[in-house]
Amino acid sequence: MECLERGSTQAAAGRKYGVNDRLVQQWVKGYVSDLGNRKIHTFKSMTAAEQKQYEVLKEQNEVLQKQLEYAQMKAKAMEIIIDLAKEEYGIDLRKNSGAKQPVNLDTTTRRQK
């Protein structure tokens, strides 16, 4: 590739990589031959149905990107609210303390008749 793309001589490439220039010549021939044997992939134009489907998917993608952006902004706003609640009111909303239970369920006061 160095000989073909960069214009280096086969002898110079051989010296640079410590190999015989005849070996470089074989590599160049093999590379050129390999390029000729590769199939070139061409893409055909989209049909009308494929174009329509592409447009629909593109629009759906844009909608989803906007929804994601909104959800990220909402999450950031919630983080700020939680930080403010802790700072202003001393309430740590990140702490999951669970539901509060009554102190003693067995003792109930009865009305005297």
N, C-alpha and C positions, 0 to 999 in steps of 0.2 A: 504494500500500500504506500509505503514511503517513496518508492521509486515511481509509482504511477501518479500519486496525488501531489507529492511534494517536489517531484523532478530530480530526486537524488539518483546518482548513477548506481548501478548494481555493484560495482567495485566499492564505492563509498559506503553503501549499505552493508556490504559484507564486512568491511573493516569495522564499522560502527558496532555491529552485533557479533563480531568474532567468528564469522563463518565464511566459507569459500564463496566467491562471487558466482560460481556456477550453480551453487545451491540457491542463491538468491534468484538467479535466472529461472530456475525450475519453479521456485515459489511464485514468481511473477506470472509465468505461463499458466500455472495451476490456478492462480487467482483469477486471471482473465478468463480462462476456460470455465471456471465455476460461475463467474458472473454471466457468461453467455448461456449457461444451462439453467439458470434460475428463471422461473416463470414470473412474469411481470403481472402484478395484480392490478386490474383496473376496476373502477367502481362504475356501475351503470347508474343512470339517473333514476330518481325515485318515481314510482308510479303516482298517480293522483291520490290513490287510497293511502299509500305510504306517506305522502306529503301531508295529507290531512291528519293522519295518526301522529306524525311528527309534531305538527303544530299543536295538537291537543296535549301531547305529552310535555311539550315545551311550556304551555300555559299552566298545566298542573304543577310542573316543577317550580315555576315562578310563584304560584300560590303557596306551595309548601315552603318555599324559602321565606316568604313574607310571614307565614305562620310561625316558623322557627324563630325568626327575628323578634316577633312579638312575644313569644314565649320566653325568649332569653331576656328581653327587657322587663317582662313581668317578674321573672325570677330575681333579677337584679333589684327591682323595686322592693320586693318582699324582703330581700336581704337588708336593704337600707332601713325598712320599717322595723325589722327585728333589732337591728343595731340601735335605732333611736329609742325603741321601747326599753331596751336594757340600759341605755345611757340616761334617759330622762326619768324613767319610772322604776328602775332597778328590777325590771321583769326580764328573766332570761327565758325567752320563748323557744330557744333551741334545746333546752333541758326538757327531756321527756319524763316527767315525774309520774305520769299515769293518773287515773281518777282518784280523787280523795275519798277515803272511806270514813264513815262515822267512827268516833273513838271507841264507843262501846255499844254494841247492838243489844246486848242482853238486858241491860237495865233500862227499863222504861218507867215512867212515872204514871201511876194510876190516879184517877180522880177519886177522891174520897166522897162517899155518899153521905 
